[in-house]
Amino acid sequence: HFHIWPVLPSGALWPGQGCAALGRCCLGRDPTCVAHGPPRCFCDQACGAVRDCCPDYARVCPVVSCVVAEWSAWSCCVKPCQISYRVRRRRVLQEPRNGGAPCPPLEERAGCVDYRSRQGVECQQSLIPALITTDSYGKERKKRGVPKKQETAGYCVQFQLGPVPGSCRQVKAPHAQWTRYLTQGHTICVRCEWPAQDARSRRCYGDGAGTGGNQRLQWQAAGHPRCRGTWMRLRQLRDCSCPEVHSLVFL
């Protein structure tokens, strides 16, 4: 004798069947993640490719990708009075489920220099070669506000870049993408502004002031230690006028 199962409408289940009755959704291919039949059906992540999912799998086990919050503001430099780094973080709002897209990196670091100790005492500057970073870092400085006694006029120095190592283009971190645009022979503008200025001379270390013509000076990209090279000072200006990708600041 053969037992003939009644035909149910497409997608319908008997009581006690399917993923809802099983009460779990599984990652990968999991033969133990099987729901009662007939016919037997599965509630694991691979069931879609094998085509043995329970009819209610998509409803009970939806694919949910990771969702993260916006980046926090950048922190202060981790170590004052020396080349170090700053940090920004973001938190997870929704963990991924059922094979959804994983979470992206939750922390980023960028090179920086803080010219005051934790007690507010000005540091002794001795950063050679010139340490540079993108102009957006200068904009962040302005947001913090400049103490009244420190209001000093900045200036701009134009340099012509010498050979640039290929490591400057081998960068994945979003905050260091500006180094990809450093090209031999190009003119770049580097702004000297408080607090990178020396307290006495009101100049930035590595700006090339007082050097002879055709002298090659050294620079290094903050946050990308292998991106360093030489440049020649062309002239000093009051304001910078280079394209955005060639507008930098001294650290």
Number of C-alpha atoms within 10 A of each C-alpha: 3 4 5 6 7 6 7 9 7 7 8 13 15 11 9 12 21 26 26 18 14 15 12 14 20 20 13 11 15 15 12 10 19 22 22 17 14 11 9 13 22 29 33 26 23 18 20 14 9 10 10 17 22 27 18 18 21 13 10 17 20 14 14 15 16 15 16 16 12 10 13 12 11 15 13 14 19 16 15 19 20 19 18 17 21 18 17 15 16 16 15 14 11 13 14 16 18 18 17 14 14 13 16 11 10 13 12 16 18 20 22 25 23 22 23 15 13 11 6 9 10 16 15 12 15 12 15 12 17 21 25 22 25 23 19 13 16 19 11 12 13 11 8 8 9 13 8 7 6 11 12 13 10 18 17 22 23 22 22 18 22 19 13 19 15 13 14 22 17 15 16 8 12 10 18 21 15 20 23 16 12 21 19 15 14 13 21 25 26 26 27 24 23 24 23 21 20 18 15 6 8 17 18 26 21 18 24 23 13 6 12 10 10 10 12 17 20 19 20 18 24 25 21 19 11 14 21 21 19 19 24 21 22 16 13 18 14 12 13 19 14 14 11 14 16 20 21 25 22 29 29
